[in-house]
């Protein structure tokens, strides 16, 4: 009887332990589902960028803690990567771009940090794709991007877009890293694939990327003002008045390159005129874009050369 009781107690302990593990995993899965569902708009729909900036660091570490337990959750990996990309751009890289010339060392340090955060974001999203499409990452990194992308379908659009955007974020923040620059074609291929699979994704978000891509690059590296303007036109059409960022993208690339000051101002004023409540899910992005537009207008001399002095007419 004593042996039976000891066996029963030991068995019950194992059952309780197994149940505890199951309950813990189930709870983690429920939390992950909540964070990757509609409630994730708690950040993107926020109208207070400072509040988001203060909350995101905690959220990022919470996502990573959840991934320690639920490491094969592709949706959670996408959410984590997206959040890291947002934080790196809006709260590390963008503030660094606004620093004055006498704070160049601080700016470089921030750019270096942003690059690391962008790459972490990219790697999380690529892992998410790998879970959905086994072998994808190895083929992408070691072989042909086209071969890897042939594995993807429309359901992978968000993953491809955010992996590509995070990748390009790192490229823009660390543009003297030759090894990283060599990977630019692969990053571009990811975003090009989003256009192929689902052009309307993000109300024209991929077209918006190509405004800056073609508008900023020199012609010798594939830049094209014509292509930038074509993508701008399509981005505006797909956004249907819900996004301020296409105007900012064209102003900060083509208008600066061509020194078109009046169009620069016109575009930024159009960005400021966008109703941020028209698309609540994109409210934060619009507020951030409008903040950048206003800063660019307030610091317009940073972008344009002073007019050449007129020669005095001979008497």
Beta strands, then each sheet from edge to edge (+ up, - down):
end
